[in-house]
Every structure is written in C-alpha cells, then in structure tokens.
C-alpha cells in the first residue's frame, strides 16, 4: 500500500499525529477513541513504510517516529496549515 493511501484519511492522520516521542499503542487508542486492533493495523503499515520504529518493553511496544516519519509529519502539518488557509479564504 502506498503511503498516501495510508496517511491521507482522517483516522490514520489522527493516529500518525499522536506519535510524538515514545508512545504505546494502548495510549494512542485511548486518546483517539480508535480500537487497538485498528491502531495496530495502521502502525504495521507505518512500520512497513519506515515511518515508525517499534521497541518491545516487557509486554508493551513503544513507538517512535523515524527520521522519515518526522519529515513526513512536518510536511503533513504544513499541508494541513495550507488547507486551513485555503478554507478560510473561501469563507471571506
């Protein structure tokens, strides 16, 4: 699956933006109100595309953005800002 097919939907974007430093799947699930099984599926795609790294700590998996993931997150943040500006321009 291509990165854009994974990221440019509401829930995947929401999950991707929740990964900020060391996170645990369960914490992301609670904050986003998305089931852990759906979170897990998204994270597998992110990991496969080199956007996150996973580290086991006991029974939990700790998630970190990779350099590539951080770069994409910044670009996405800029795109979201541009979209907001465009939408605000339409309202004027």
N, C-alpha and C positions, 0 to 999 in steps of 0.2 A: 504494500500500500504506500502511496506517495505521502510525503509529509503534509502537503497542503490538504489532502483528503482527511487527514487525521486531525489537524490543528484548527482548521477554519470552520468549526462548528461550535455552538455555544458551550456545551459541556466540556469538550476537550480543551477549549481555550481556558475555561474556568479552572480546570484541573491543572493545566500547564502553568498558569499564573500563581497557583497555590504553592508550587515547588519553589521555595526560596530558601536556600540553605538546606540543612538536614531536615527532612520530613519523613513521616511514617505514613503508610497507606491509610491506616485507620483514621489518623488525624485529618487527612485530606477528605476522606469520606464524610466525616462528621461536619467539617466546615462547609463543604459543598452540597451536602444532602444528596449525594450520589452513592449508590450501593458500592460496597467494597469490591464486588465482582466486576462491576463496570469500570471502577477505578483501575483494577488490576489489568483488565484488557487494554485500557488506554496506555498504562505505564509500560506494558510489554511492547507496544508499538513505538513509544518514545525511546525505549531502551534499544530496540532493534534498529532504529534510525540514528542512534548515537546521541540522543538529546539528554539522556539521564544516565547516571551510574547507580548501581544498586550494591548495597553492602549489608550483609547479614549481621545482626547484633542480637544474639540469642534467637528468639522466635520471631523477631521483627526484622523487616527490611527497611533500611534507611536509604532515602533517595537524595541524590544531589544532581543539580544541573551540570552538564559537561560544558566545556568552553563553547562548543557548537550550540548547545541548548541555551546558554546565556546570550549568545549573539542573536539567535532567533527570537528569544524573548524580548530583547531590546528592539529589534525590528518590528515585532508584533505590537509592542507598546507604541511605537511611532505611528504605525498604521492605524491603530485604534484612535490615537490623537487626531490624525488626519481625517478619519471618518467622522469623528465628533465635530470637527471644524466644518466639514462639508455639510453635515446635517444642520448645524447651527446657521450656516449661510442660507440654506433653503428656507429657514424659518423667518429670516429677516425680510 
